[in-house]
């Protein structure tokens, strides 16, 4: 099975990680990634770069059994012209798309409405973080992490030297917690909570932003505690990386995210320290005051990843989707609305309430309380 992935942005390196996991761990699968161009300072690594080797990209697309789009691409996309995706599909090439961002962001980039995006009749996958509740027809899949690669292994003092910082955070955007429902990691408020915990204790923190992945992972490995998303109710790739490196990772997971994580991992145990922004300074303070607790929580997190988030397990989830697509392509194209796992369905009012309405109501209440509260974060 020859699978060729296409992407026009790096998406935090997720497409390349997936391609490598598929090639290494899915028997009979040869996977390649075609990126539109070089992405500059955020170097997540690349495979085939279209504007450098367009002939190779075209050859790969022509020979593909499955074309796998990421985020902003559909059958009529012309970014990779003269590759004609619709013509390839009409000749029998199977097509699947994967979403990594919420529909408003993807649709805006494509120049269409969110409703039009959701109505496109392409079998879809969606990463099992907050994004999955936004694409009720897409099959939910895990985000791959190469937990056995050297830069994802736990800190080894003999190899990496002593720890350099107590707390690590890496916001992808710098705006406020309450400026956007999903596209924020609350950089000002999260750093304020970190500062409130660190300053009285003489502890240090390290914030990175738009830094190449290798440098980010190296800096994270040299920190004692990792802070992920404390606001939206979801976790992100940075949190998974911290778990793999045996760090205690603070991230607030709402009820829906916890349920989806348990489903993908086949485990009710949550490896994250589930804490909201409002309580983060106190929890960080405890971890800084009790380094043995931090160390033990991190070791347990690494153990969870080794059991429940192994690359071969992740690759198998995508392989199952590919197999369903290949088993009956006509049915998949005709019945693309029913690709989601039944136990994660969002069709009924009660299911939508617990997955979407309730988390939004709680988020609104937190935002209102934060905006009404005096400044300052308790340590």
Beta strands, then each sheet from edge to edge (+ up, - down):
strand 1: 2-7
strand 2: 30-35
strand 3: 48-49
strand 4: 66-70
strand 5: 94-99
strand 6: 124-127
strand 7: 139-141
strand 8: 165-169
strand 9: 205-207
strand 10: 223-227
strand 11: 248-250
sheet 1: 3+ 2+ 1+ 4+ 5+ 6+ 7+
sheet 2: 9+ 8+ 10+ 11+
end
